[in-house]
Amino acid sequence: MSKYTAFRCPEDLLELAKVKAKKDRRSLSNYIITLIEKDVCDGSAVLASPKSEGKGGKSKK
């Protein structure tokens, strides 16, 4: 089950998101969650790369 969390968002940005969600025939909540999931999944490779490096941030050769 999902845990709901409140966060601050500029009203104009929220209104634009509402329009896009309505255009895609989706709820605002579903639309925002999908955007966040896409961003987090795309960034997962960035988070994994430092683990493969040696001490001092330099890769081992």
C-alpha positions as CSV (number, residue, x, y, z in Angstrom):
1,M,0.0,0.0,0.0
2,S,1.3,3.5,-0.8
3,K,2.1,6.1,1.8
4,Y,0.9,9.6,0.8
5,T,3.3,12.5,1.3
6,A,2.5,16.2,0.9
7,F,5.1,18.4,-0.8
8,R,5.2,22.0,-2.1
9,C,4.8,22.8,-5.7
10,P,4.3,26.1,-7.6
11,E,0.7,26.6,-8.5
12,D,1.4,27.4,-12.1
13,L,3.4,24.1,-12.5
14,L,0.6,22.2,-10.8
15,E,-2.0,23.7,-13.2
16,L,0.1,22.7,-16.2
17,A,0.4,19.1,-14.8
18,K,-3.4,19.0,-14.3
19,V,-3.9,19.9,-18.0
20,K,-1.5,17.3,-19.2
21,A,-3.0,14.6,-16.9
22,K,-6.5,15.4,-18.2
23,K,-5.2,15.3,-21.8
24,D,-3.8,11.9,-21.1
25,R,-7.0,10.9,-19.4
26,R,-5.2,10.1,-16.1
27,S,-5.6,11.2,-12.6
28,L,-3.2,13.9,-11.4
29,S,-1.8,11.6,-8.8
30,N,-1.1,8.8,-11.3
31,Y,0.4,11.3,-13.8
32,I,2.8,12.8,-11.1
33,I,3.8,9.3,-9.8
34,T,4.6,8.1,-13.3
35,L,6.8,11.2,-13.9
36,I,8.7,10.6,-10.7
37,E,9.1,6.9,-11.4
38,K,10.5,7.6,-14.9
39,D,13.0,10.1,-13.4
40,V,14.1,7.7,-10.6
41,C,14.5,4.7,-13.0
42,D,16.5,6.8,-15.5
43,G,18.8,8.0,-12.6
44,S,19.4,4.5,-11.2
45,A,22.5,4.1,-13.4
46,V,23.9,7.3,-12.1
47,L,23.6,6.1,-8.5
48,A,25.1,2.7,-9.3
49,S,28.3,4.0,-11.0
50,P,30.2,5.3,-7.9
51,K,30.1,1.8,-6.4
52,S,32.3,0.4,-9.1
53,E,35.0,3.0,-8.5
54,G,38.0,2.6,-6.1
55,K,39.0,4.9,-3.3
56,G,39.2,8.6,-4.0
57,G,36.6,8.4,-6.8
58,K,39.1,7.0,-9.3
59,S,38.3,3.8,-11.2
60,K,40.7,0.8,-10.7
61,K,42.8,-0.2,-13.7
